Structure formats: C-alpha cells, structure tokens
Amino acid sequence: MARVSLPGLVALLLVVITVFKNGIEAGQLRRQKREWIIPPIKIMENEDYTKKAYIAKIRSDKEIYGSVVYSLTGVGADREPINLFIVDPIEGTIKITDKVDREKIDSYYLRGIARNKNNWELVENEIDLRFFIEDQNDNTPVFQEFQTGEVDEQSPAGTSVMQVIATDLDQPNTTHSKIAYRIVDQSPSDKMMFYIDRYTGVIYVQESTLDRETHDTYSLTVQGQDLGGEPNGRIGYGKVAVKVRDINDNPPTLEKDQYDGTIEENTRDVEVMRFKASDLDQVGTDNWNAEYEIVSGNEGQYFSITTDKKTNEGILVLKKEVDYEQLKNLDLDVVVRNVAPYVGVGGSSGASVGFGGEGGGGGGGGFGGGGGGGG
C-alpha cells in the first residue's frame, strides 16, 4: 500500500491482512467513499487455528509518525469469551486461542484500535473486524420428548394424525439441518398402521382398520437423519405415542332376549327388574352410556324405565296399580341404545318382558325406533 507523505492529507485507515486459507478466505480491500472496507473473515468451527502464526493483521499508516499500539475490543476480545482473539500490540497480528463453536456464537464483531504509544490518543478511527463462523455438520437431530397424537378408530387411510418435531442445531436452511423422517418401529407390531411424510414429519393413517377395542395406543420409533437423509447424515431417534380414540362402533347388548317378571296387584312405584347391557366401547363415555326405552306394550303407561348412571343398568318401575286381568296380557318390548349416535347400521338391541301366568311373547334383539307408550 502506498503511504501518504503529507500528514494533513492522510486518510485514516487500517488494513487487515488475512494470512491463511483452509477455512479463512483471503480478504480483499475495496475502496468506498475514501475509506477502506474490510471483508468478513471466515473461520470453520471445530478447526484448530491456534498454531497459525496469525489469522489477520491490522496496520495503521500512522506508524510512520511514531510508535503505534494496537488493541481489540468486543465479544471475543475484552468481553466474554475474553481473549479468544488477541492482537500483538506492536505488530498488529491477530491470533485465535481456541476452537470456535458456531452453535454458541455464529459471528464475532470486533473493533481494531490504534493508539499513540506515548500519549495513548487514537491515531485512527476504529475499524470493524468481522469473523463469520462456518458450519460443520456436528449436531444430531433431537426429538422433543413426550410427543403424542390422537386419531379416531376406523379413520380412513391418509388421515393426518400429528406432526413429529425434531430440531438440528446446525445452520438453518442448509442440508446440515435438513431432517428426513422415517418410522423404524411400531408397537404393537402386528401390522404397520401409520406412515410418515419424509420431510414434513406428519404422520398419517396407513390402514383404515384401527380398532380401539383391539389396540388403544401405538408406540412409534421415528428416525430423523440430517443431510436430508443422505447416507452420511447424522441420525437421532424419538418416541411417539398415538392414542386411538373411541367411536360408537359397538352397540350395547342385553344379557337376554326374553325376561319374565312378577308383580303384585294393587302396588305402585316399585322396581320390577333391572336390565344389564354389555358394551365394548370406552367405559364412562357416551359411546358406552346406555339409554333404555319401552317401545311397545306400555300403552296404559303402567311402567317407566330409566338408566342407573352408576351401573349403566336399565331400571323398570311399575308406576300404576294393575289388576290380575290386566297383568295376564302385559308384554313389553324394551330396547337399549347408546347416548352417542351409532356409527353404522343398527346400534340397538332389544328384549321382550312377560308378566303373569301366560308369560310374555317371543323375544328377540334388534328392536329399533319408538313405539306406543313412553319410557
């Protein structure tokens, strides 16, 4: 660089000379508005540059007028991590004292300072020194813990279940942090019920035969591989739980299709009998909770039927007094269904109830719809 001989006309400048390759690009000076602009210096993370004589050099043209002392300020110099970058106060050579980690700090912005050795006054304007840390693929994809999803049983193939989330601390929007997903294990493992989108991590139903009554939860092991799934990509694993939600796909079923009861004449407001229904759907939900109804034979409104909320049983109650002649001809048809609408055809079962010497009519399941007389 040419030196200006007239002090009053000297343009204040500092020069940074980069001195090595293999991870640090040689800087080229560009003239802009009569100032010297120093291009960023690139340093590869995890590389050991401590044995290099120096990685950059600052020099002031004012050295020709007397001794100049150089120093650095900024994060990595006089702020934590202190003395990562050091400068020879006389020569202006800058060294690095340790390896750097891009995931901790991805760039360092320092300022080079030149002072007069005798009076400690600035002889130049401070100059920007920028060190950019280049990324290496040194981080493995990490999955969030306790990721869970839910899906209805009998959901069609292609139904979205959930999105698996994994992160990679390497540089965003590069192949180092681009994750490809794959399901590598399923438990229970009788049949693979799910698949995952390779790049979005969204899990979908693969088989439309999910049945909560067979398996109510699936555990999936998902693999995440960076470099977009290329062979040299780093691999991490995560566990995902998929809960199969219940739908009302099992109708309640009465224990018998024919019941025989006895009642006394001239009595009322007494419990006559109870009906117990079994249901494979989830206990305590409206898919399991039963509703009972008298659909025929109660035209005289002698009986009512309600549900015991604790046991889910149907309770048949005699509301009005009945004489023997009436009792001989009493036959009731009772049906049970769930509170929630049934998915499919049917959804109820029924039974016949007979009283008196002649008993009741033929029983049978599958009663549907309402009938004469309320329950």
C-alpha positions as CSV (number, residue, x, y, z in Angstrom):
1,M,0.0,0.0,0.0
2,A,1.3,3.5,-0.8
3,R,2.0,5.8,2.1
4,V,0.8,9.5,2.0
5,S,3.7,11.8,2.9
6,L,1.7,14.9,4.0
7,P,0.1,14.3,7.5
8,G,-2.7,16.7,7.0
9,L,-3.9,14.9,3.9
10,V,-3.5,11.3,5.2
11,A,-6.7,9.3,5.0
12,L,-7.2,7.4,8.2
13,L,-7.1,3.7,7.6
14,L,-6.4,0.3,9.0
15,V,-5.5,-2.7,6.9
16,V,-6.5,-6.2,7.7
17,I,-4.3,-8.8,6.0
18,T,-5.6,-12.3,6.1
19,V,-2.8,-14.8,6.0
20,F,-4.1,-18.3,5.6
21,K,-6.6,-20.4,3.7
22,N,-8.4,-23.7,4.5
23,G,-11.4,-22.1,6.2
24,I,-10.4,-18.4,6.3
25,E,-10.8,-16.6,3.0
26,A,-8.2,-14.1,2.0
27,G,-9.7,-10.6,2.4
28,Q,-9.6,-8.1,-0.4
29,L,-9.8,-4.4,0.2
30,R,-12.4,-2.3,-1.6
31,R,-12.4,1.4,-1.9
32,Q,-15.7,3.0,-0.9
33,K,-16.2,6.7,-0.1
34,R,-12.4,7.2,0.6
35,E,-12.5,4.5,3.4
36,W,-11.1,1.0,3.5
37,I,-13.8,-1.7,3.9
38,I,-12.6,-5.0,5.3
39,P,-14.4,-8.1,4.0
40,P,-15.6,-10.6,6.6
41,I,-13.1,-13.3,7.6
42,K,-14.5,-16.8,7.7
43,I,-13.5,-19.4,10.3
44,M,-14.5,-23.0,10.2
45,E,-16.0,-24.2,13.6
46,N,-14.1,-27.0,15.4
47,E,-10.9,-26.3,13.4
48,D,-7.7,-25.7,15.3
49,Y,-6.1,-22.4,14.2
50,T,-4.1,-21.9,17.4
51,K,-0.9,-23.0,15.8
52,K,-1.2,-20.4,13.0
53,A,1.2,-17.5,13.3
54,Y,-1.8,-15.2,12.9
55,I,-5.1,-15.2,11.1
56,A,-5.3,-11.5,10.3
57,K,-3.2,-8.3,10.7
58,I,-4.1,-4.7,11.3
59,R,-1.7,-1.8,10.4
60,S,-2.0,1.9,10.6
61,D,-0.4,4.3,8.2
62,K,0.4,6.5,11.2
63,E,3.2,4.1,12.1
64,I,5.5,6.4,10.1
65,Y,5.0,9.2,12.6
66,G,5.8,7.3,15.7
67,S,5.1,4.2,17.7
68,V,1.5,2.8,17.5
69,V,0.0,0.3,19.9
70,Y,-2.8,-2.0,18.7
71,S,-5.7,-3.5,20.7
72,L,-9.1,-5.2,20.2
73,T,-12.5,-4.6,21.7
74,G,-15.7,-6.6,21.5
75,V,-17.1,-10.0,22.3
76,G,-14.2,-12.5,22.0
77,A,-11.6,-9.8,22.8
78,D,-12.3,-7.8,26.0
79,R,-15.7,-9.3,26.5
80,E,-16.6,-13.0,27.1
81,P,-15.2,-15.2,25.8
82,I,-12.3,-12.9,26.7
83,N,-9.0,-13.3,24.8
84,L,-10.4,-15.7,22.2
85,F,-8.9,-13.2,19.7
86,I,-5.7,-11.5,20.7
87,V,-3.6,-8.9,18.9
88,D,0.1,-8.3,19.1
89,P,0.2,-4.7,20.3
90,I,3.3,-3.9,18.3
91,E,3.0,-6.0,15.1
92,G,-0.9,-5.8,14.8
93,T,-1.1,-9.6,14.2
94,I,-4.3,-11.2,15.3
95,K,-4.3,-14.8,16.6
96,I,-7.1,-17.1,17.8
97,T,-6.5,-19.0,21.0
98,D,-9.2,-21.7,20.9
99,K,-11.6,-23.6,18.6
100,V,-14.9,-22.0,18.0
101,D,-18.5,-23.4,18.0
102,R,-21.0,-21.9,15.6
103,E,-23.9,-23.1,17.7
104,K,-22.7,-21.0,20.6
105,I,-21.7,-17.9,18.7
106,D,-22.0,-17.7,14.9
107,S,-20.1,-14.5,14.3
108,Y,-17.8,-12.1,16.1
109,Y,-17.8,-8.3,15.5
110,L,-14.6,-6.8,16.9
111,R,-13.1,-3.3,16.5
112,G,-9.4,-2.7,15.9
113,I,-7.9,0.2,17.8
114,A,-4.6,2.1,17.1
115,R,-3.3,4.4,19.8
116,N,-0.2,6.6,20.1
117,K,2.2,4.7,22.4
118,N,3.3,7.9,24.2
119,N,0.0,9.8,24.8
120,W,-2.4,7.0,24.3
121,E,-4.5,9.1,21.9
122,L,-6.3,7.4,19.0
123,V,-4.3,7.8,15.8
124,E,-7.0,6.2,13.6
125,N,-10.7,5.7,13.6
126,E,-11.6,2.3,15.0
127,I,-12.0,-0.3,12.2
128,D,-14.6,-3.1,12.1
129,L,-13.3,-6.7,12.1
130,R,-15.9,-9.3,11.3
131,F,-15.3,-13.0,11.8
132,F,-18.0,-15.4,10.5
133,I,-18.1,-18.9,11.8
134,E,-18.8,-21.5,9.1
135,D,-20.9,-24.5,10.0
136,Q,-19.9,-28.1,10.1
137,N,-22.4,-31.0,10.4
138,D,-21.6,-31.7,14.0
139,N,-25.1,-31.9,15.5
140,T,-27.5,-34.8,15.6
141,P,-31.3,-34.3,15.2
142,V,-33.0,-34.2,18.6
143,F,-36.7,-35.0,19.1
144,Q,-39.0,-33.3,21.5
145,E,-40.0,-35.6,24.4
146,F,-43.4,-36.9,25.1
147,Q,-44.9,-36.3,21.6
148,T,-48.4,-37.7,21.4
149,G,-51.2,-37.7,18.8
150,E,-54.7,-38.9,18.6
151,V,-56.9,-40.3,15.8
152,D,-60.3,-41.9,15.7
153,E,-60.6,-45.6,15.2
154,Q,-61.7,-46.6,11.7
155,S,-60.2,-43.4,10.3
156,P,-59.6,-43.8,6.5
157,A,-56.1,-44.2,5.1
158,G,-54.5,-40.8,4.6
159,T,-55.9,-39.2,7.7
160,S,-53.5,-36.8,9.4
161,V,-52.6,-37.8,12.9
162,M,-49.8,-35.5,14.1
163,Q,-46.6,-33.8,13.2
164,V,-43.4,-35.1,14.7
165,I,-40.9,-32.3,15.7
166,A,-37.2,-32.7,15.7
167,T,-34.5,-30.0,15.6
168,D,-31.0,-29.8,14.5
169,L,-28.7,-27.0,15.9
170,D,-26.6,-26.8,12.7
171,Q,-27.1,-23.8,10.4
172,P,-30.7,-23.3,9.4
173,N,-31.8,-23.7,5.8
174,T,-28.8,-25.9,4.9
175,T,-28.5,-29.6,4.3
176,H,-26.8,-29.8,7.7
177,S,-30.1,-29.2,9.4
178,K,-32.5,-30.7,6.8
179,I,-34.1,-33.7,8.5
180,A,-35.6,-36.7,6.8
181,Y,-38.0,-38.8,8.9
182,R,-38.8,-42.5,8.9
183,I,-40.8,-44.8,11.1
184,V,-38.4,-47.6,12.1
185,D,-40.6,-49.5,14.6
186,Q,-44.2,-49.8,15.8
187,S,-45.6,-51.5,18.9
188,P,-47.8,-53.4,18.7
189,S,-46.2,-54.6,15.5
190,D,-48.7,-56.9,14.0
191,K,-49.3,-54.6,11.1
192,M,-47.9,-51.2,10.2
193,M,-50.8,-48.8,10.7
194,F,-49.0,-45.5,10.1
195,Y,-46.6,-43.8,7.7
196,I,-44.7,-40.5,7.9
197,D,-44.0,-37.8,5.4
198,R,-40.3,-37.9,4.8
199,Y,-39.7,-34.1,5.0
200,T,-42.6,-32.6,7.0
201,G,-42.7,-35.2,9.8
202,V,-46.5,-35.5,9.5
203,I,-47.8,-39.0,10.5
204,Y,-50.8,-40.4,8.6
205,V,-53.0,-43.4,8.9
206,Q,-51.9,-46.2,6.6
207,E,-54.6,-48.8,7.3
208,S,-58.3,-48.0,7.9
209,T,-58.7,-50.9,10.3
210,L,-57.7,-49.1,13.5
211,D,-59.7,-50.6,16.3
212,R,-59.5,-49.1,19.8
213,E,-61.0,-52.3,21.3
214,T,-58.0,-54.2,19.9
215,H,-55.2,-51.7,20.5
216,D,-55.9,-48.3,22.1
217,T,-52.3,-47.0,21.8
218,Y,-49.4,-47.4,19.4
219,S,-45.8,-46.5,20.2
220,L,-43.7,-45.4,17.2
221,T,-40.0,-45.1,17.0
222,V,-39.1,-42.3,14.5
223,Q,-35.7,-41.8,12.9
224,G,-34.5,-38.3,11.9
225,Q,-31.5,-38.1,9.7
226,D,-29.9,-34.8,8.6
227,L,-28.4,-34.0,5.3
228,G,-31.9,-34.7,4.0
229,G,-31.5,-38.4,4.7
230,E,-28.2,-38.8,2.7
231,P,-26.1,-41.8,3.8
232,N,-23.6,-39.7,5.8
233,G,-26.2,-37.8,7.7
234,R,-26.3,-37.9,11.5
235,I,-29.2,-39.9,13.0
236,G,-31.3,-39.3,16.0
237,Y,-34.4,-41.2,17.3
238,G,-37.5,-40.2,19.1
239,K,-40.6,-42.0,20.6
240,V,-44.1,-41.0,19.6
241,A,-47.4,-42.3,21.1
242,V,-50.6,-42.4,19.1
243,K,-53.8,-42.8,21.0
244,V,-56.7,-44.4,19.2
245,R,-59.9,-42.5,20.1
246,D,-63.1,-44.4,20.6
247,I,-66.1,-44.1,18.3
248,N,-69.5,-45.7,18.9
249,D,-68.9,-48.7,16.7
250,N,-70.2,-51.3,19.3
251,P,-73.9,-51.4,20.2
252,P,-75.0,-52.3,23.7
253,T,-76.2,-55.8,24.0
254,L,-78.7,-57.1,26.6
255,E,-77.9,-60.2,28.6
256,K,-81.1,-62.0,27.4
257,D,-83.7,-61.5,24.7
258,Q,-86.5,-62.8,27.0
259,Y,-87.3,-61.7,30.5
260,D,-90.0,-62.9,32.8
261,G,-91.2,-60.8,35.7
262,T,-93.7,-60.9,38.5
263,I,-95.6,-58.0,40.1
264,E,-98.2,-57.8,42.8
265,E,-101.7,-56.5,42.3
266,N,-102.5,-53.1,43.7
267,T,-98.9,-52.0,44.1
268,R,-97.2,-49.0,42.5
269,D,-93.9,-47.1,42.4
270,V,-91.9,-50.3,42.8
271,E,-88.8,-51.6,41.0
272,V,-89.8,-54.6,38.9
273,M,-86.5,-55.6,37.4
274,R,-83.1,-54.5,36.1
275,F,-81.6,-54.9,32.6
276,K,-77.8,-55.2,32.2
277,A,-76.2,-54.4,28.9
278,S,-72.7,-55.1,27.8
279,D,-70.8,-52.7,25.5
280,L,-67.2,-52.9,24.2
281,D,-66.8,-49.1,23.7
282,Q,-65.0,-46.9,26.2
283,V,-66.5,-47.1,29.6
284,G,-67.9,-43.9,31.0
285,T,-68.3,-42.2,27.6
286,D,-71.5,-41.5,25.7
287,N,-70.4,-44.3,23.4
288,W,-70.9,-46.7,26.3
289,N,-73.6,-44.9,28.4
290,A,-76.9,-46.7,27.8
291,E,-80.5,-45.3,27.3
292,Y,-83.4,-47.7,27.7
293,E,-86.9,-47.4,26.1
294,I,-90.1,-49.3,26.2
295,V,-91.1,-49.4,22.6
296,S,-94.4,-51.4,22.8
297,G,-96.8,-52.9,25.3
298,N,-96.9,-49.9,27.6
299,E,-99.9,-48.2,26.1
300,G,-101.5,-48.0,29.5
301,Q,-98.5,-46.1,30.8
302,Y,-98.1,-48.6,33.7
303,F,-94.3,-48.7,33.5
304,S,-91.3,-46.4,33.2
305,I,-87.7,-47.2,32.5
306,T,-84.6,-45.2,33.4
307,T,-80.9,-45.7,33.5
308,D,-78.8,-46.2,36.6
309,K,-76.0,-43.7,36.0
310,K,-73.6,-45.7,38.2
311,T,-74.2,-49.2,36.9
312,N,-75.5,-48.4,33.4
313,E,-78.4,-50.8,34.1
314,G,-82.0,-50.2,33.0
315,I,-84.5,-50.0,35.8
316,L,-88.1,-51.0,35.1
317,V,-90.5,-49.4,37.5
318,L,-94.3,-50.1,38.0
319,K,-95.9,-46.6,38.1
320,K,-99.6,-47.5,38.5
321,E,-101.6,-50.3,40.1
322,V,-102.6,-53.1,37.8
323,D,-105.1,-55.9,38.4
324,Y,-104.7,-59.6,37.6
325,E,-106.8,-59.5,34.4
326,Q,-104.6,-56.7,33.1
327,L,-101.4,-58.4,34.2
328,K,-102.1,-61.6,32.2
329,N,-101.9,-59.7,29.0
330,L,-98.9,-57.5,29.7
331,D,-96.0,-58.0,27.4
332,L,-93.3,-55.3,26.9
333,D,-90.7,-54.8,24.3
334,V,-87.6,-53.0,25.6
335,V,-84.6,-51.6,23.6
336,V,-81.3,-50.2,24.6
337,R,-79.1,-47.9,22.7
338,N,-76.2,-45.5,23.5
339,V,-76.4,-41.8,24.2
340,A,-74.0,-41.1,21.3
341,P,-75.2,-41.9,17.7
342,Y,-74.1,-45.2,16.4
343,V,-71.6,-45.4,13.6
344,G,-73.1,-47.8,11.1
345,V,-76.4,-49.6,10.8
346,G,-78.4,-50.6,13.8
347,G,-76.9,-49.6,17.1
348,S,-79.5,-51.1,19.5
349,S,-80.7,-54.4,20.9
350,G,-83.9,-55.4,22.4
351,A,-85.8,-58.0,24.6
352,S,-89.3,-59.0,25.5
353,V,-90.7,-58.9,29.0
354,G,-93.6,-61.0,30.1
355,F,-95.7,-60.9,33.2
356,G,-98.5,-63.1,34.7
357,G,-99.4,-66.7,34.2
358,E,-99.4,-66.6,30.4
359,G,-95.9,-65.0,30.2
360,G,-94.6,-62.8,27.5
361,G,-94.4,-63.0,23.8
362,G,-91.4,-64.2,21.8
363,G,-88.2,-62.2,22.5
364,G,-85.6,-61.0,20.1
365,G,-82.9,-58.4,19.6
366,G,-82.7,-55.6,17.2
367,F,-85.7,-53.5,18.2
368,G,-85.4,-50.1,16.8
369,G,-87.3,-46.9,16.8
370,G,-90.0,-45.7,19.2
371,G,-93.3,-47.4,20.0
372,G,-96.5,-46.9,21.8
373,G,-96.1,-45.8,25.4
374,G,-93.3,-43.8,26.8
375,G,-90.4,-45.0,28.9
